[in-house]
Amino acid sequence: MSYLGRNLDSLLKKCKGIFTTQTVVNVAEQMISLLEALHNKNLIHRDIKPENYVIGYGSNFTVVYLIDFGLAKYYKDSEGNHIPFIEKKGMIGTARYASINAHLGHE
């Protein structure tokens, strides 16, 4: 963590709640690419929020990183089959950023 800079939430506060259009496009493109790379490895993060995206430090200040894989889970088994749908499971992740299905207890 000492090699990484601030998270997106603290950066937005530092910028008084306003990112430029170019910053939003650059950050969004990297966020989507990170999630795509994770999903290509059959993993889901399950705790996506601004605090879990951080920027690089020093010369890497334009690079966005995804952190905190404590709730990550494989959504496909080794044979490529999707995990079964589970109802009435406790909510996973941060309630503020969770999907409606997560709030309903669906996994």
VOVODREN-965880 format. One line per field, with one value per residue (C-alpha): x, y, z; residue in one letter. Coordinates in Angstrom, 3 decimals, always signed. Last residue first. Example, Ala and Ser with C-alpha at 12.3 -4.5 7.8 and 13.67 -1.06 7.14 Angstrom:
! VOVODREN-965880
x = [+13.670:+12.300]
y = [-1.060:-4.500]
z = [+7.140:+7.800]
aa = [s:a]
//
This chain:
! VOVODREN-965880
x = [-25.712:-29.165:-29.794:-32.282:-29.686:-27.281:-29.973:-30.507:-26.797:-24.391:-22.667:-24.070:-24.412:-20.674:-19.940:-21.853:-25.464:-26.432:-27.681:-31.407:-31.163:-28.280:-27.782:-25.347:-21.760:-21.271:-19.616:-16.202:-14.715:-12.559:-15.646:-17.114:-18.009:-14.721:-14.902:-13.455:-14.485:-10.960:-9.774:-9.009:-7.394:-8.052:-5.354:-5.617:-2.527:-2.078:+0.132:+2.533:+5.570:+5.132:+2.350:-0.349:-4.024:-6.413:-9.723:-11.060:-12.271:-14.428:-16.488:-16.547:-16.805:-17.865:-14.618:-15.811:-13.395:-13.504:-10.016:-11.618:-13.773:-10.669:-9.369:-12.802:-12.934:-9.543:-10.489:-13.705:-11.822:-9.175:-11.777:-13.640:-10.452:-9.523:-13.085:-13.603:-10.221:-10.976:-14.359:-12.679:-13.287:-15.407:-16.283:-14.010:-10.916:-9.610:-12.986:-12.761:-9.227:-10.346:-13.053:-10.791:-8.186:-4.910:-1.495:+0.020:+3.522:+2.918:+0.000]
y = [-14.360:-13.087:-11.647:-8.965:-6.273:-8.082:-8.169:-4.414:-3.918:-2.898:+0.498:+1.895:-1.581:-2.291:-5.880:-9.126:-9.288:-12.470:-15.294:-15.693:-16.958:-18.769:-19.115:-21.913:-21.136:-20.811:-23.770:-23.168:-26.559:-25.084:-23.505:-20.167:-17.216:-17.353:-15.057:-11.750:-10.572:-9.915:-8.633:-5.174:-3.177:-2.098:+0.106:+3.264:+4.531:+8.274:+8.845:+6.090:+8.429:+9.022:+6.933:+5.063:+5.775:+3.920:+2.153:+0.377:+3.583:+4.411:+1.234:-2.299:-4.859:-8.119:-8.522:-11.193:-13.779:-16.044:-14.925:-13.002:-11.357:-9.828:-8.525:-7.032:-5.408:-3.781:-2.664:-1.084:+0.846:+1.943:+3.341:+5.015:+6.720:+8.134:+9.223:+10.833:+12.597:+13.928:+15.234:+17.100:+15.858:+17.895:+17.136:+19.723:+18.295:+16.976:+15.328:+13.626:+12.484:+11.066:+8.982:+7.897:+6.410:+8.154:+6.949:+3.485:+2.260:+2.346:+0.000]
z = [-4.644:-3.772:-0.306:-1.354:-0.618:-2.933:-5.627:-5.286:-5.900:-3.160:-3.059:+0.204:+1.703:+1.448:+0.507:+0.992:+2.152:+3.926:+1.712:+1.313:-2.259:-3.944:-7.711:-8.499:-9.546:-13.310:-15.031:-16.587:-15.678:-12.898:-11.309:-12.315:-10.071:-8.211:-5.197:-4.060:-0.570:+0.719:-2.667:-1.335:-4.171:-7.776:-9.309:-11.438:-13.304:-13.900:-10.830:-11.922:-11.908:-8.190:-6.663:-8.492:-8.109:-5.863:-6.463:-3.391:-1.691:-4.720:-4.254:-5.669:-2.875:-4.539:-6.571:-9.010:-10.354:-13.413:-14.592:-17.443:-14.765:-13.157:-16.483:-17.265:-13.834:-14.387:-17.899:-16.598:-13.929:-16.464:-18.866:-16.004:-14.747:-18.158:-18.987:-15.574:-15.758:-19.252:-18.111:-15.266:-11.746:-9.323:-5.709:-4.115:-5.849:-2.496:-1.910:-5.310:-4.516:-1.150:-2.826:-5.681:-3.342:-2.692:-3.799:-4.010:-3.232:+0.543:+0.000]
aa = [e:h:g:l:h:a:n:i:s:a:y:r:a:t:g:i:m:g:k:k:e:i:f:p:i:h:n:g:e:s:d:k:y:y:k:a:l:g:f:d:i:l:y:v:v:t:f:n:s:g:y:g:i:v:y:n:e:p:k:i:d:r:h:i:l:n:k:n:h:l:a:e:l:l:s:i:m:q:e:a:v:n:v:v:t:q:t:t:f:i:g:k:c:k:k:l:l:s:d:l:n:r:g:l:y:s:m]
//
